Amino acid sequence: MRKLFCLLVAAGAASLWSAGAVAQTKVTGTHACSKPDPQHTLPAGDRPDHSFVVEQLKCNHTKAMEIGGDKSKDGVATDMVELSGPKSHFHGVYVMTMQSGDKAFLPYQGTGVTSKDGKEVASKGTFSFASGTGKLKGITSTYTFSGTYNLNTTRFTVKLTGTYKLPK
């Protein structure tokens, strides 16, 4: 689930870069995130299947987004996850870096369904552009994302769709 968050954030940031138009522009992208590192889990204490997790994931943009001629490169997702049985809720911030070095800061939130062993299988949620540097300064956006976690490779893949608008 955490990996999904990272991918979601990465995808959102990449989406922002996919075009340089003033009007709202639809974009899509795909991101792959590694196993969370660091990751800290604490039991809530009220029941065995309830815990809180703080984690950070590094993501690569496997289908880069392009905005104004610049392409997304990679990003870092930092989030907090509440695990309650097979369900989870999360929120965090994704910092996406473009090939030019410009950065986008994307808050995100969502839900997930976890397997019996606690590894996330599927997540979905929303994110938006909060701020950025360089060409991304003043950009606005709305996005949705969905992700899957591969239990064999411990890689999380996130796909996103949304629209953004660059300032005049």
GULO-702428 format. One record per residue: x, y, z of N, C-alpha, C, CB in turn. Coordinates in steps of 0.001 Angstrom, whole numbers, m for minus. Each point is the difference from the previous one (the first is absolute). Glycine has a CB too. Layout:
[[X; Y; Z]; [X; Y; Z]; [X; Y; Z]; [X; Y; Z]]
...
//
This chain:
[[840; m1174; 0]; [m840; 1174; 0]; [880; 1230; 0]; [m1833; m1228; 1204]]
[[2851; 1210; m403]; [899; 1144; 79]; [666; 204; m1340]; [388; m397; 2447]]
[[m65; m684; m3056]; [632; 71; m1301]; [m948; 624; m999]; [1388; m2008; 530]]
[[m2651; 1687; m383]; [m1007; 567; m888]; [m28; 1497; 176]; [m1362; m2103; 94]]
[[1478; 2542; 1125]; [m19; 1428; 283]; [1143; 675; m731]; [m1052; m410; 2246]]
[[2204; m182; m2132]; [1164; 573; m647]; [m213; 72; m1492]; [1461; m879; 1811]]
[[m1939; m199; m2345]; [m226; m27; m1427]; [m1043; 1013; m401]; [632; m2390; m43]]
[[m1650; 2512; 867]; [m1052; 969; m269]; [578; 1388; m52]; [m1676; m1466; 1104]]
[[2446; 1777; m140]; [601; 1326; 71]; [909; 208; m1193]; [m128; m22; 2508]]
[[932; m958; m2813]; [917; 95; m1121]; [m769; 197; m1290]; [1648; m1441; 1203]]
[[m2698; 710; m1362]; [m793; 101; m1212]; [m625; 1368; m105]; [m449; m2444; 69]]
[[m32; 2978; 1016]; [m618; 1318; 3]; [983; 1064; m383]; [m1570; m755; 1732]]
[[2731; 684; m1151]; [1022; 991; m301]; [385; m107; m1466]; [852; m79; 2374]]
[[m700; m1126; m2845]; [357; m208; m1396]; [m1075; 552; m907]; [1300; m2032; 621]]
[[m2530; 1910; m220]; [m1106; 507; m786]; [105; 1493; m175]; [m1422; m1851; 817]]
[[1851; 2517; 204]; [114; 1446; m45]; [979; 434; m1076]; [m548; 106; 2430]]
[[1549; m914; m2670]; [1021; 354; m956]; [m351; m360; m1432]; [1618; m290; 1804]]
[[m2676; m410; m2019]; [m217; m568; m1323]; [m362; 1017; m1057]; [m700; m2035; 1126]]
[[294; 3249; m783]; [m328; 973; m1031]; [240; 1395; 518]; [m1687; m1550; m981]]
[[1841; 2497; 85]; [284; 1364; 406]; [m1115; 953; m360]; [2390; m489; m259]]
[[m3567; 29; 48]; [m1113; 848; m413]; [m612; 722; 1190]; [m452; m1549; m1901]]
[[m237; 2682; 1628]; [m658; 769; 1043]; [m1334; m643; 358]; [1130; 2102; m805]]
[[m1808; m2683; m162]; [m1277; m672; 263]; [260; m1295; 752]; [m1030; 1014; m2075]]
[[m50; m1564; 2654]; [161; m1283; 677]; [395; m1058; m1015]; [m1692; 649; 1752]]
[[2670; m1436; m1386]; [528; m1022; m888]; [m95; m1352; 695]; [1559; 1667; m1103]]
[[m2110; m2651; 397]; [m114; m1349; 568]; [1324; m725; m198]; [m2499; m73; m461]]
[[2930; m640; 1508]; [1250; m750; m67]; [m142; m1325; 734]; [1302; 2144; m140]]
[[m426; m3078; m210]; [71; m1283; 696]; [1471; m337; 220]; [m2198; m797; m1030]]
[[2462; m123; 1926]; [1368; m412; 264]; [39; m1258; 834]; [725; 2363; m143]]
[[472; m2946; 238]; [196; m1207; 790]; [1301; 134; 781]; [m1282; m1401; m1685]]
[[1232; 980; 2955]; [1163; 75; 873]; [208; m1329; 709]; [m365; 2465; 313]]
[[1616; m2792; m57]; [341; m1220; 732]; [803; 397; 1229]; [0; m1403; m2127]]
[[m439; 936; 3291]; [667; 337; 1255]; [601; m1247; 637]; [m1585; 1921; 334]]
[[2689; m1707; 355]; [683; m1093; 684]; [m607; m258; 1371]; [2095; 564; m1235]]
[[m1586; m1552; 1906]; [m415; m330; 1355]; [233; 1220; 898]; [540; m2468; m363]]
[[m1473; 2775; 1277]; [176; 1165; 874]; [1281; m93; 831]; [m2486; 238; 95]]
[[3223; 890; m42]; [1210; 78; 816]; [297; 1465; 280]; [914; m2157; m988]]
[[m1088; 2599; 2209]; [m336; m772; 1191]; [m1499; m280; 99]; [1969; 1015; 1144]]
[[m2305; m1928; m250]; [m1394; m326; 303]; [m95; m351; 1479]; [m428; m829; m2373]]
[[m473; 1502; 3067]; [m179; m227; 1429]; [m1468; m323; 270]; [1926; 1564; 555]]
[[m2190; m2677; 115]; [m1362; m444; 314]; [m171; m79; 1510]; [m134; m1298; m2167]]
[[m983; 1855; 2645]; [m334; m61; 1418]; [m1405; m544; 164]; [1532; 1933; 497]]
[[m1744; m2866; 417]; [m1359; m502; 244]; [m844; 1084; 673]; [880; m2369; 208]]
[[m2160; 2437; m579]; [m905; 965; 621]; [m296; m403; 1438]; [m1012; 518; m2243]]
[[1001; m1817; 2521]; [m209; m490; 1346]; [m1420; m414; 328]; [1839; 1433; 614]]
[[m2785; m1096; m1485]; [m1396; m346; 291]; [m386; m1394; m492]; [m533; 2416; m133]]
[[1220; m2930; m889]; [m242; m1351; m504]; [1219; m409; m840]; [m2557; 339; m9]]
[[2782; m1614; m193]; [1220; m472; m666]; [176; 462; m1445]; [m155; m1939; 1471]]
[[m930; 2172; m2206]; [116; 343; m1425]; [m95; 1498; m275]; [m977; m2211; m506]]
[[1246; 3054; 1504]; [m98; 1454; m156]; [1367; 620; 295]; [m2467; m23; 651]]
[[3045; 716; m1655]; [1312; 615; 186]; [130; 1261; m848]; [986; m2257; 495]]
[[74; 3009; m209]; [325; 1219; m734]; [1413; m138; m551]; [m1542; 1405; 1461]]
[[1731; m914; m2690]; [1286; m126; m684]; [414; 1363; m534]; [m490; m2406; m616]]
[[1762; 2737; 780]; [602; 1172; m640]; [1094; m553; m890]; [m530; 1613; 1950]]
[[550; m1171; m3216]; [963; m580; m933]; [388; 964; m1097]; [m947; m2220; 487]]
[[2008; 1861; m1202]; [453; 787; m1137]; [391; m954; m1121]; [802; 1880; 1511]]
[[m1201; m1526; m2749]; [288; m831; m1168]; [643; 840; m1093]; [m1929; m1512; 569]]
[[2858; 905; m1267]; [626; 648; m1157]; [m627; m587; m1256]; [2192; 393; 1255]]
[[m2555; 487; m2202]; [m721; m425; m1194]; [708; 431; m1277]; [m2117; 124; 1295]]
[[2039; m967; m2321]; [461; 325; m1348]; [m1220; 137; m883]; [2200; m1223; 328]]
[[m2146; 2130; m1268]; [m1123; 222; m905]; [212; m853; m1238]; [m353; 2363; 863]]
[[m343; m3503; m912]; [160; m935; m1115]; [m701; 481; m1260]; [171; m1845; 1646]]
[[m1197; 2674; m1506]; [m626; 695; m1126]; [m6; 1470; 413]; [m1479; m2024; m742]]
[[2517; 2742; 343]; [184; 1392; 417]; [m1112; 894; m529]; [2465; m372; 54]]
[[m2801; 1374; 757]; [m949; 1017; m413]; [809; 1170; m559]; [m1735; m722; 1752]]
[[1169; 1436; m2716]; [694; 1141; m594]; [m846; 1248; 166]; [1156; m1499; m1660]]
[[m529; 2554; 2171]; [m665; 1291; 164]; [933; 1078; m512]; [m1327; m819; 2000]]
[[890; 1561; m2985]; [804; 1081; m557]; [1349; m447; m510]; [m1155; 1502; 1528]]
[[1242; m2705; m2068]; [1250; m505; m549]; [912; m660; 1024]; [m182; 1768; m1677]]
[[m192; m1763; 2938]; [795; m625; 1056]; [m680; m1312; 401]; [838; 2269; 839]]
[[m37; m3274; m521]; [m551; m1307; 363]; [274; m320; 1460]; [310; m776; m2355]]
[[m1261; 59; 2971]; [188; m448; 1377]; [1088; m1066; 34]; [m2415; 519; 562]]
[[3145; m543; 529]; [1126; m924; 127]; [m237; m997; 1132]; [1541; 1771; m890]]
[[m1707; m1262; 2108]; [m172; m867; 1158]; [m646; 789; 1134]; [2003; m1387; m683]]
[[m2172; 728; 1831]; [m609; 682; 1129]; [118; m791; 1281]; [m1557; 1073; m1566]]
[[1146; m413; 2649]; [20; m618; 1322]; [m1361; 227; 639]; [2515; 355; 254]]
[[m3127; m1428; 225]; [m1291; 69; 685]; [222; m252; 1482]; [m1235; m775; m2074]]
[[673; 1659; 2892]; [59; m158; 1450]; [m1431; m13; 493]; [2272; 1156; 196]]
[[m2674; m2214; 532]; [m1398; m83; 405]; [m212; m673; 1338]; [m560; m51; m2369]]
[[m681; 170; 2827]; [m479; m628; 1227]; [m1165; m892; m396]; [740; 1962; 1485]]
[[m713; m3202; m996]; [m1018; m985; m353]; [m625; m545; 1285]; [1235; m611; m2145]]
[[m2566; 517; 2153]; [m687; m682; 1086]; [m491; m1330; m550]; [m694; 2193; 1128]]
[[1158; m3293; m522]; [m403; m1344; m395]; [m1016; m511; 1006]; [2240; m446; m1099]]
[[m3388; m15; 586]; [m1057; m532; 851]; [m555; m1247; m672]; [m573; 2309; 923]]
[[1060; m3467; m494]; [m383; m1240; m664]; [493; 28; m1433]; [m2023; m238; 1480]]
[[1176; m119; m2436]; [420; m22; m1396]; [m76; 1363; m697]; [m762; m2344; m52]]
[[314; 3367; 745]; [m168; 1326; m615]; [1014; 985; 545]; [m2433; m455; m309]]
[[2744; 1463; m526]; [934; 1038; 424]; [m450; 1354; m533]; [1880; m1675; 53]]
[[m1467; 2715; 656]; [m220; 1394; m407]; [1370; 668; 84]; [m2463; 77; 838]]
[[2762; 794; m1797]; [1311; 627; 7]; [m76; 1440; m495]; [1050; m2242; m360]]
[[m39; 3003; 716]; [190; 1340; m543]; [1486; 337; 82]; [m2352; 721; 688]]
[[2782; 131; m1604]; [1416; 351; m26]; [287; 1092; m1000]; [550; m2304; 683]]
[[736; 2486; m950]; [465; 1007; m970]; [1014; m671; m918]; [m379; 1930; 1639]]
[[209; m1692; m2929]; [935; m515; m998]; [796; 1178; m543]; [m1543; m1941; m612]]
[[2870; 1824; 632]; [882; 1029; m567]; [554; m570; m1293]; [611; 981; 2295]]
[[m1039; m380; m3416]; [387; m491; m1311]; [1060; 912; m603]; [m2281; m1010; m324]]
[[3282; 402; m296]; [1086; 745; m622]; [m49; m189; m1514]; [1418; m262; 2078]]
[[m1310; 1376; m2779]; [22; m6; m1458]; [1449; m140; m484]; [m2103; 1438; m85]]
[[2284; m1749; m1208]; [1340; m100; m565]; [745; 1320; 120]; [m815; m1751; m1578]]
[[87; 2881; 1550]; [624; 1329; 118]; [438; 313; 1427]; [m1403; 762; m1906]]
[[917; m1543; 2874]; [275; 284; 1402]; [m1161; 690; 701]; [2393; 158; m586]]
[[m3401; 321; m177]; [m1202; 579; 611]; [m675; m1076; 839]; [m308; 1638; m1927]]
[[m389; m1198; 2983]; [m679; m942; 891]; [m1471; 366; 150]; [2152; m394; 1229]]
[[m2962; m637; m984]; [m1422; 166; 288]; [m279; m656; 1341]; [m618; 40; m2474]]
[[m306; 553; 3243]; [m355; m497; 1325]; [m1482; m363; m18]; [1796; 1425; 1135]]
[[m2083; m2721; m1000]; [m1332; m531; m218]; [m540; m731; 1228]; [547; m197; m2416]]
[[m1474; 808; 3152]; [m654; m737; 1081]; [m963; m1030; m591]; [209; 2000; 1546]]
[[m334; m3161; m880]; [m890; m1052; m481]; [m677; m697; 1172]; [1451; m322; m2026]]
[[m2524; m395; 1698]; [m738; m773; 992]; [m711; m1142; m707]; [m303; 2035; 1482]]
[[12; m3100; m735]; [m693; m1111; m626]; [m277; m1133; 957]; [1065; 626; m2109]]
[[m1530; m1727; 1512]; [m328; m1205; 755]; [637; m1200; m693]; [m2181; 1018; 820]]
[[2311; m2099; m63]; [579; m1207; m558]; [m604; m1241; 615]; [2096; 1237; m421]]
[[m1854; m2356; m233]; [m420; m1308; 497]; [1277; m821; 132]; [m2342; 120; m1094]]
[[2570; m672; 2270]; [1222; m748; 252]; [m275; m1504; 57]; [921; 1973; 1244]]
[[128; m2726; m1502]; [m107; m1460; 77]; [99; m440; 1458]; [1007; m247; m2314]]
[[m1237; m1027; 2576]; [33; m520; 1370]; [1368; 174; 658]; [m1751; m1643; m653]]
[[2814; 1656; m156]; [1337; 165; 579]; [389; 1468; 170]; [639; m2166; m1039]]
[[m1561; 3077; 729]; [254; 1426; 215]; [639; 730; m1155]; [211; m565; 2325]]
[[49; m110; m3437]; [585; 661; m1163]; [m1122; 542; m863]; [2025; m1515; 52]]
[[m1873; 2732; m506]; [m1046; 626; m780]; [m158; m665; m1352]; [445; 2132; 1175]]
[[m1654; m2258; m1612]; [m312; m588; m1291]; [m536; 1061; m954]; [m476; m2200; 1112]]
[[m429; 3059; m640]; [m589; 1014; m877]; [m302; 1276; 793]; [m991; m1815; m1461]]
[[1196; 2977; 810]; [m284; 1300; 611]; [m600; 931; m1038]; [1880; m312; 1646]]
[[m2599; 1327; m1157]; [m531; 1034; m889]; [m156; 1282; 809]; [m1212; m1719; m1448]]
[[1207; 2854; 741]; [m142; 1261; 703]; [69; 1198; m917]; [977; m1081; 1962]]
[[m725; 2247; m1349]; [66; 1263; m729]; [1233; 789; 438]; [m2521; 43; m211]]
[[2937; 876; m643]; [1075; 911; 359]; [m148; 1283; m800]; [1531; m1931; 555]]
[[m813; 2954; m126]; [m34; 1277; m708]; [1348; 673; 134]; [m2475; 243; 407]]
[[2697; 742; m1243]; [1237; 748; 30]; [m127; 1103; 1043]; [463; m520; m2440]]
[[428; 547; 3427]; [m54; 1018; 1044]; [918; 1168; m317]; [m546; m1770; 1665]]
[[1731; 1491; m2202]; [955; 1046; m372]; [1099; m626; m839]; [m504; 1330; 2100]]
[[1404; m489; m2583]; [1095; m502; m808]; [1046; 1065; m230]; [m1558; m1580; m1090]]
[[2606; 1187; 390]; [1070; 935; m324]; [130; 113; m1517]; [1214; m566; 2154]]
[[m558; 1610; m2623]; [226; 189; m1429]; [m1293; 79; m789]; [2141; m1195; 251]]
[[m2249; 431; m1341]; [m1195; 7; m855]; [m1250; m481; 731]; [1483; m386; m1952]]
[[m1311; m321; 3056]; [m1135; m561; 732]; [m550; 942; 1060]; [951; m2236; m415]]
[[m337; 3388; 570]; [m471; 962; 993]; [m1382; 508; m420]; [2392; 679; 576]]
[[m3376; m813; 311]; [m1357; 472; m278]; [m894; m989; m727]; [967; 2222; m67]]
[[m476; m3416; m199]; [m806; m995; m713]; [m1128; m500; 907]; [2014; m689; m1383]]
[[m3147; 346; 793]; [m1118; m590; 738]; [m364; m1315; m682]; [m875; 2292; 738]]
[[279; m3213; 36]; [m313; m1302; m573]; [m992; m766; 854]; [2253; m47; m1028]]
[[m2856; m955; 418]; [m785; m1018; 713]; [310; m1337; m659]; [m1871; 1656; 624]]
[[2072; m2689; 195]; [370; m1308; m514]; [m638; m1110; 826]; [2155; 954; m839]]
[[m2292; m2095; 185]; [m357; m1234; 702]; [1097; m1011; m312]; [m2531; 472; m120]]
[[2689; m1451; 1008]; [1004; m1024; m243]; [m497; m1354; 474]; [1810; 1710; 220]]
[[m1198; m2743; m756]; [m234; m1363; 464]; [1332; m722; m111]; [m2468; m6; m722]]
[[2675; m943; 1626]; [1273; m694; m8]; [m124; m1439; 426]; [1093; 2138; 457]]
[[m90; m2904; m839]; [70; m1399; 390]; [1382; m292; 564]; [m1696; m635; m1763]]
[[1729; m249; 2719]; [1249; m400; 630]; [278; m1443; m379]; [m336; 1618; 1926]]
[[1501; m1853; m2530]; [399; m1343; m399]; [704; m667; 1172]; [214; 700; m2428]]
[[m832; m1719; 2990]; [559; m685; 1165]; [1315; m714; m311]; [m2316; m282; 849]]
[[2541; m87; m2097]; [1229; m714; m364]; [1186; 943; m159]; [m1395; m1721; m1131]]
[[1181; 2880; 553]; [1102; 933; m255]; [108; 1092; 1052]; [m274; m462; m2408]]
[[m698; 583; 3284]; [m115; 1072; 1004]; [70; 1379; m647]; [1037; m1513; 1704]]
[[m1558; 1607; m2928]; [m69; 1283; m709]; [m1454; 434; m67]; [2071; m537; m1368]]
[[m2255; 1830; 1475]; [m1335; 570; m52]; [m105; 820; m1278]; [m195; 51; 2543]]
[[m834; m302; m3336]; [m209; 718; m1253]; [m1285; 807; 102]; [1230; m1787; m1307]]
[[m1147; 3066; 965]; [m1143; 908; 103]; [m285; 630; m1351]; [544; 463; 2408]]
[[m1824; m428; m2766]; [m449; 667; m1228]; [m867; 1173; 407]; [84; m2155; m1356]]
[[95; 3293; 683]; [m784; 1173; 347]; [m575; 674; m1224]; [1414; 304; 1998]]
[[m2512; 400; m1753]; [m693; 757; m1049]; [m480; 1297; 624]; [m723; m2115; m1244]]
[[860; 3202; 504]; [m479; 1268; 533]; [175; 1132; m981]; [534; m805; 2261]]
[[m794; 2004; m1754]; [170; 1212; m804]; [810; 1020; 803]; [m2197; m425; m1224]]
[[2899; 1280; 501]; [746; 1070; 650]; [m137; 1276; m816]; [1626; m1661; 987]]
[[m1271; 2760; m351]; [m42; 1308; m665]; [1205; 794; 448]; [m2529; m25; m130]]
[[3324; 485; m835]; [1135; 852; 303]; [m441; 1448; 62]; [1548; m1627; m1100]]
[[m905; 2458; 1920]; [m378; 1416; 80]; [380; 734; m1279]; [289; m62; 2492]]
[[m952; 1184; m2743]; [325; 821; m1186]; [1259; 783; 223]; [m2402; 173; m563]]
//
